Amino acid sequence: MTTSGTAAETGTRHALLEGDHASAWMGIDVERIADGHATITMTLRQEMLNGFGIAHGGMVFAFADSAFALACNPAEGSADSMTVASGVDINFLKPGIPGRLLTAVANRRQQSGRSGIYDIQVLQSLPEGGTEVIAEFRGRSRTVSTR
């Protein structure tokens, strides 16, 4: 997992990644982190496939959820609060194909007090170049005290 600044305009370091074993197992690379935004990538591996030989929906969901978490929380972290999901929906539009590079792009749409709304697009690379959207994820966040 890329956690230090090799690929970023505004940064690829995030305190949340230090203890995130699930994102490490998925092989997530952080491409860009900014306030209310995260772009991450991973390659769809064989152990992430379902019985049909395509991406397991839970893997696509977990990937989008990692981008959501990174976009919701400040990169330097906070000792007093954390922002977590209060609810999410996902729409699967196309199958994820083994060996393809997936990209999740998370953006904050609205913030009001301790509540926020984030949209995350999951794209996959195409053999001829370019990408296609395979899932749309909407997350609702809530900032809570850690004390």
Protein Blocks (a to p, Z undefined) as FASTA:
>chain_A
ZZbdfkbfkbpbdfklmmmmklmmnopacfbdcehiacddddddfklccfkopacfklmm
mmmmmmmmmmmpcfkbpakbccddfbdcdddfbdcdehiacddddddfbdchjbccdddd
dddddfkgpjddfbdcddddddddfZZ
